[in-house]
Amino acid sequence: MAPIRVPPEMFRFTSGDRAGLYVAVLHAFGEANERLETALGLDDVRARLRSVGWLEAIDDDDLASALGQLRDWNLVDVTQNHAENYRTASEYERRNLQYSLTRQGEAAFAGVLHALTVLSSSGALQTAVLDAIADRLGDLGNLLDEDTGGDRRIFSTLMELEGHLDALRANTKQFNGELQRLLRADGAELSTFHEVKAATVAYLQEFLTNLDQRTYTIETRIRRVAGHGVSLLHHRALLGAELPRLAGEDPGPEWLAHRHARWEGLRAWFAPEDGMRPRVEQLHLVARRAIITLLQVLDRITESRRRASSAVADFRELARWFTVLPAQDDLHRLWSTAFGLGPARHAHLGHPDPELVSTSASWSETPPVEVSALLRSSGRTERFSRTGRVRDVDAIKAARAEQARDERAQLEAAWNLLDTGGPLRLSGFGRLEHSAFERLLELLGRALASSPTSGTRRATTTDGKVEIILRPPVDDAIAHLTTPHGRFSGPDYEIEIRAFGNRHLRKAAR
């Protein structure tokens, strides 16, 4: 697609000290074109300026200067009127020149009007547009079933279909932009945002209702029309358009190319042929994601504005409760409920093996706890004596270190056993000890959980000393591995396992 190039002077009239006058003059020509008046003199332009809201006085020199500047920018064309009869020289000077918009001027003013329309309008997701698209496609299918006649109706129906598609795309883009700005809005009042959120969520939910059914109807009717041939549809619409040849060139090929592009846009929205997801599905996902995001934003604002719990306020409220209770027993119950303190000094004691007693069991259902007789008389739970000797744990440490070395040696032996020394099919392992088989399954799980790159998956162990490279099998072969605990079957992947620092690589024969 070629890059869009806009003439540098096309929108220069919208800036500068006299931008208001230039826009008003182009507006005057636009109003005249709607009334089929293509050429205006100075007096006609001045009269049109008043009708479009330009109330400032302007003399002939200023108006001629403005028209001359617009002519330099290729927005206005000037011609001489030779068909008029002039009685005086001054009348000739005033009425001889006729001004009209060039094609570039029409495009520039249309661009300004479109920009102002976008600024003042709001997007919408309208189910009525989807229904209208489905209806027009159904009409086209019925018209194509007729062998003769109906070319003008095909043309008008196709134009209506394209108009509805343009409305769908424009409204969707604008609504999505407004929705994203709403999601990014900060500092909004909670009540105002709640009302906007509720209305937006309800609007989106209503749009999503039966969206799949409407999409399926449109897709079915697109395929029905395509079954007759899109070229036939556009050819009959071209006959019904009755395009003139004003410039001597046939406008048909360009018109057909434009219709083909519009039809491809319709298919991209509802029934793409290249296997891509229809854009209407993306619209469905965006709408559902927006509903979730709006609810999350509201929850986040609610949490940020919620008053944090204050210990000072809680204690003041508790003190107020103490002042209003009438009886002493009530005060004690409130104290016990609030702080959970009791007079029993042995409440901190526990069973010799706490794991045998459930923490949720009642005291009446659990074995009793042995309480020392010294607790009431002296406040101590045990009689203190000399401190016992510290146990020598050197032997335990040595035994544990030896056990750790043995486990490490077994692990390295398993890695060394699995080191392939190059690519190897999974079936090449044959029979494995159960410990080595567990390590192999761990490596396969890490590789399959990684993202493939050109079909190849890579993974390493946590310490980075062992790497596995997994490639899909070139055939549908199934690998069978035998262990002392059973038999394992799975796809016969091509595996390459590297144990870095391994000095006992497996032989190539393996």
N, C-alpha and C positions, 0 to 999 in steps of 0.2 A: 504494500500500500504506500503510495507516494505521500511524502510529508505535506501538510497543509501550509500553503503560503498565502498570506494576506497582504495585499498591496499596502505599502507603508503609509500612504496618504488617505486610506479608505475611511478611517475613523478619526482623522485629525480635526474634524469639525466639532468634536465633542469636548475639546479642551481649548483654553485661551479666553481672552476677555470677551470675545464676540461669539462664544459657543452657544449661548442662548438664542441669538439671532439666527445662526446657521441651522440649529435644530428646528426652530420655528419655520424657516423657509422650506426645509425638506419636508416638514410636517404639512405645510401648505400644498406642496406638490403631491404628497401622498393622498391628501383629501381630494385634490382635483382628479387624480387617477381613479379614485373610487367612483367618481361621477363621470368617468370617461372623458375628462378634459386633459389632454396630454400636453398641451402647449399653453403657456401663460405669459402675458406681457407684464410690464411693471405695475400697471394699475390692477391687473388681475392678482398678481402676487401680493400686493398691499391689501387688497380686499380679503384674500384668503388668510393673511396673517392675523387679521382681526377675528376671523372665525375660529382660528385655532388657539386663541387666547393671548396673542401678542398685542398689548394695548399701548405700547410706547410709540410716540411719533417718530417717523423715519422719513427722510427726504429721498428724492430720486437718486442723488449721488451716493448716499450710504447704501441704499438698496442695490444699486447697480454695482457698487464695490463688493458687497457681500455675494451677489450672484457671480461676479467675476472671479472671486476667490474660490467659490464652489466649482466653477468651471476649470480653474487651474488644478483642482484636486480630482478632476474627471468625475465629478458627481452630477454636474449639470451641463447640458448641451445648449447651445444657442444657435438659432437659425434666423434668416430673414424672411419676413412674410411678404411675398411678392403678389399675393392674391388680393390684398386689401387696397382700397382706393383712399388716398390721402389728399386732404384739401389744403393743408398748410405744411410748411417745413417743420414746424414744431410738432405737429401731429405725426409727421413721418418719423421724427426722432423718437417719439414716445412709443409708437405702435409698430415700428418696423421690426424690432428684435423680439423673438419669441423664445422662451426658455422652457426646457423640459428635462426630466430626470434621465440620466444615462442608466445603463444596466447596473453599473457599479453603484450609482446613487440609490437605485431602488434596493439593492442588496444591503447597502450600509444603513439605510433607514429601517429596513426590515429587521436587521440585526439589533438596532437600538430598541425597537418596539419589542422584540422577543426578550431582550435582556430585562426591560422594565416589566414585562409580563411575568417572567420567572421570579423577579424580586417581590412582586406583589401577590403571587399565587402560592399555594401550599400543595404539596404532593398528597396522593391518596392511593390506597389499595382498594380498588372497586371491583366487586364481584360482577357488577353489571357489565363491565368492559369484557370480562371473560365470557359471560353469556352472549354478549354481542358478537364476539369473535367466533364462538361456536355457531351462532345463528347464521352469520354470513358464510362460513365454510359450508354449512348445510345447504344454503341457497346455491352456492357455486356448484356443489355436487349435483343438485337437482337440475341446474341449468345445463351442466355438461352432459347429463343423460339425454338431453334433447339433441337430435342430430342437426337440425337447422334452426336458424333464427335465434333471437335472444342475445346477440352480440353486445348490444347496448346495455342490456341488463347485466351481462357479465362484467362489462367495464365498470358500471356504477357500483355493483356489488363488490368488485375487487378494490375499488377506491375506498369504499366504506371499511372494508377489512383492513386495509393498510392504515387508515386513519385511526381505527380502534387499536391497532398494534402500536402505532406511535404514541397514542395516549397512554397505553399500558406502560411502555418503556419510560416515557417522560415522568409520569406520575410515580412510578416505582423508584426511579433514581432520586427524585426530589424528596419523596417521603423517607427513603432510607437516609438521605443526608440530614433531614430534620430530626429523624429518630436518633441518629448518632450524636447530633448536637444536644439533644435532650439528655442522652445518657452521660454526656460529658459535663452537663450543667452543674456548677458548684454554687453553694451559697443560697440555694432556693429555699423559700419558706416551706416547712414541713407540711403544713396544711395545703398550700398551693400545689406542691409537688405530689402530694397524695391524690389530689383530685385529677391532676394531669395523668399520673400513672394509672389510676383506675380507669380513666376514659381510654387511654392508649392500649392497655391490656385488653379491655373489653372489645375495642376496635379490632385488634389483631386476632383475638379469638374468633370473632365473627367472620373475619376474612378467611381464616383457616378452615372454618366449617365447610365441609363438602368440597374443599379445594382439590383433593385427589380425584373426586368424581368429575368435576368440571375439566380438569386437566386430561383425564382419560377420554372424555367426550371430544375435546378439541383434537387430541392426537388421533383418534379414530377417524374423524372427518378430514383431517389433513391427509391421511393415507388414502382415504376414498378419493379425494381430489387428485392426489398424485397418481392414483391408479388410472385415471383418464389421460394423464400426461400433462405436466406443468407447461410444456411448450405449447400444447394445444390451448390451454387456458389463456396464456398470455397472447397467443396469436388471435384468438377470438376477441379478447379484450382490446387489442390494438385495432381490430376492425371496428369495434364499437366506439373507440375513442375519436375516430375521424380527425386525426391530426393534420393540420395544414402544413404546407411547405412554403413558408414565407421567405426563408433565406436561400431557397434553391436546393437545400440539402434534405435528404430523407431523415426525418426525426425518429423513424421507427426503430433502428438498431439501438440508439441510445435509450429510447423509452423502454425497450424490451430488456436491456441490461439493467436498468433501474428496477424494473419489476422483478427480475431474477434475484437481485440483491435483497429486495424486500421479502421475497418468499424464503430465501435462505435464513434471513433473520427470524421469520416466523417459525421455521423448523428448529432453529437453535433454541428457541424458547420452549417448544413443546415436544418436538419429535426429531432430534438430531440424527443424521445418518452416519456420523463418524464415530459412534459409540460413546460420545461424551454425555455427561449428565445434563438433562434439560435445565435451562435457567430457572424455570418455574420451581424446580426442586430446590435450587439454591435460595429462591425467594421464600420457600416454605421453611428452610432451615434458619434463615435470617430472622423471620418472624417469630419462630419458636425461641430462638436464642435471645431475641429482644425481650420477650415476656419474662424469661428467667432473669435476665440482667436487670430489668426494671424492678422486679421483686427484690433482688439482692441489693440494689442501690437503696431502695426504701428501707430495708432492714439495716443497712449500714448507717444511714442517716439517723434512723431511730436509735440505734445503739450509741452513736456519737453524741446524741443530745439527751440521752437518758442520764438522770442524776446518779452519780456514783454513791455506793453505800458508805455511810459515815459512821464510824464507831462512836464518835461524840454524840451524834443524834440518837443512836441506839441506847446508849447509857442514860441519856436524859429521859427518853421514853420509859426505860425501865425504872428510873427513879420516880417518875410520875405514877407508875403503877404501885410502887411501894407506898406512896403517900395516900392512896385511895383505898387500900385494902383495910377492912375493919378489924379482923381478928389476928391474933398472934400465929395461930396455926396456918392461916393463909399466907402470912409473910414467910414462914419456913418453907411451905410448899413452893412458893414463887422462887425463893432462893435456891432450893434444890433443883428446880426445873431450869433455871437460868444458868447456873454454874455447874451443876452435876456433882457437887461436893458432898461427902458424907463423913460421919464420925469414925467409921471403921478404919483403923490404921493398918490392917492386914490386907486391904483391898488390892495392894500392889503385888501380892504373892501369886504365884502361878503353879501349875502342875509340873512335875519333873519332866514330862515329855509333852509340851503343848500341842504337838502335831496330832496327838491321839484324841484331842478334845476339840470339837467344833467350836468356832468362835460365836456361832449363832445359837448354840445350845443354852438352855436356861441353867442357872446355878443349881436349881433343885434336881436337875437331871444329870448333873456331872459328878464325878467322884469328888469327895471333900479334899481340901487343901490342908496340908499339915501346917499348923501354926505353932511357933515356938512359945514355951511357957514364959520366957523372959520378956515377951513383947509388952505385957501389961505392967510388969513390975519395973522394968528398966527402960522400956521403949526400944529395946534391941531385939532382933530376931534370932540371933545366934550368940553363943559365948565365944569371944575372940581368944585365940591362942597364938602361938608362934606361927609365922608365915612358913608355909611348906616350901620345900626345895623346888627350884625350877627344873622341869623335866628336860633332859637332853634330847634334842630333836635332830641331831646331826645325822643319825642313821635314817630317820624318816626322810630328811631332805635328800640324802644320797640315793635312797630307794626311788623317790619320786623323780629325781634327775635321770637315773638309769631308765626308768619307765618312759620318760619323755624322749630319751635318745632312741630307745627301741621303737617307739611309735613313729618317730621321725624317719628312722631307717626303713621301717615298713612302708611308710608313705613314699619315700624316694624310690624304693624298690618297685612300687606299683607304677610310679611315673616312668621309671626307666623301662619297665616292661611294656608300657603303652607307647613309648617313643617309637614312631614308625620309621624314622630316618628318611622319609620321603613320602610321596603319595601312596596310599594304600586303600583298597576297598574295605568296607566295614566287615564283609564276610571273611577277610583275610585273618582276623583274629582267632577264628575257630573256637577253641575252648579257652576260658579264662577262669581264674580263681574268683571267688565272689568279691573279695576286696578290690581287685583290679577292675572287675566289672562295674562296681559302684563308682570308682573314679572315672571310668569311661562314660557312664551315664551322666555324671556331673559335668564332664566336658561337653558332651552332646547337648545337654540342656542349656549350658551357657551359650553355645554356638547358635542353637536354634532360636534363642531369645534375642540375639543381636540382629541388627538391620543388615540385609544383604547388600553387597556392592558388586554389580554385574553378576549376580547369582552366587557369589562367594560370601560365606559368613566367617568371621574371625572372632575369637574370644580368648581370654587368658584367665588363669586362676587369680585369686585375690593377691597372692604375693608376686605375680607376674613372672614366675619361673617356668610355667608351662603354657604353651600356646597351641590352639587347635585351629586348623583351617578346614572348613567343611564346604564341599562342593556337591551340587545335586547329581544324582546318578544319571548317566547318559541313556540308560535303558530302564526297564521296569523290574529289574532284578530285586529279589528279596534276600536279605542277609539273615542267617541263622547262627546265633551264638549260644554256646552251651556252657552252663555254670553248674557247680555242685547243687544248686538249689532249683534248677529248672532250665528252661530254654527260652531265649529271647529272639523275636523276629521283628524285622523292620526294613525300611528302604535301604538298599545297598549303597550308601553314600560313599563318596571318595573323601578320605580323611587323611590329613597330614598333621601329626602331633609332634611338637618340638619341646623337649625338656632341656632348657638352657643350662649349661654347665654339666650335662650328662656325659660321663666318660664311658658309659657302657651302652652305646647305641645298638639298637637291634640290627641284626645282620640284614643285608639286602634280600637274602633269600626269603626272609619272613614276609 
